[in-house]
Amino acid sequence: MTRSEIRTIVRKRLGETTSAFWTDAELNTYINLGCTDVAWRVKCLRATGTITVASCAANTVAIASTEFTISTSLPTFYAVNEVYFKRESKEFTRLIPSSREELDIINENWQSLVGYTYTSTATGVVTYNYESQTSEPQYYYWSREEDVLGVYPPPDDDNDGATLKVHYSKKHTDLSSDSASPQLPVGIHLAVIDFVVTSGLEDRGWGDRANDMWNKYTTKLRDYMTERRNEREDDLITMKPYRNI
């Protein structure tokens, strides 16, 4: 559906086919908010981005880190789905999802593997990442609230400049014209209508009707996620090896 078609259906459900109470601009704002909310709740929009890692071995050029600012590297980011590491810039290998808490169990000193800045008292030479313990990354972790994605162990010189390929859920881009359609899967467009109608009913103070429409909205989201799981289960059944008896 286009933005114009969504707005027409919304007006019919609100009982106002003209713009006597809700302007087109107001409903357009709710449509964009609805698309954003759907994308956030069900993580149905996917993208792939890359991050270049640097060696964390001791050097005299610059500090290197195992953590990256997500909003800088992946501006439309919502959540990480999978991460692959192109080791030694040759072949991709899947990294294991983890967390700081799990890494504390794997190696309680893992945060100390990246060294510190050291200045020689004899020569005055500054060494960055002094006494780092580097190898090949095997795990990744991320925090939306801290805007951080990190890898462990720290990359070594053989993996300097290697690529992280990040598969992630992304934000919805606002619709800017009546001919534009949501980037959401077609099967969930009706949920956007429910969101807009709910917002309009709340504007008029019709709380009971708004609550009823909100329940319909969340039900559509749950139905979508259930169907998505069913689709994946079908894939797994199809791919699962078996033999006739």
Buried (B, 14 or more C-beta within 10 A) or exposed (E): BBBBBBBBBBBEBBEBEEEEEBEEEBBBBBBBBBBBBBBBBBBBBEBEBEBEBBBBBBBEEEEBBBBBEBEEBBEBBBEBBEBBBBBEEEEBEEBEBBEBEBBEEEEEEBEEBBBEEBEEEEEEEEBBBBEBBBBBBBBBBBEEEEBBBBBBBBBBEBBBEBBBBBEBBBBBBBBEEBEBBBBBBEEBBBBBBBBBBBBBBBBBEBEEBBEEBBEBBEEBBEEBBEEBEEEEEEEEEEEEEEEEE
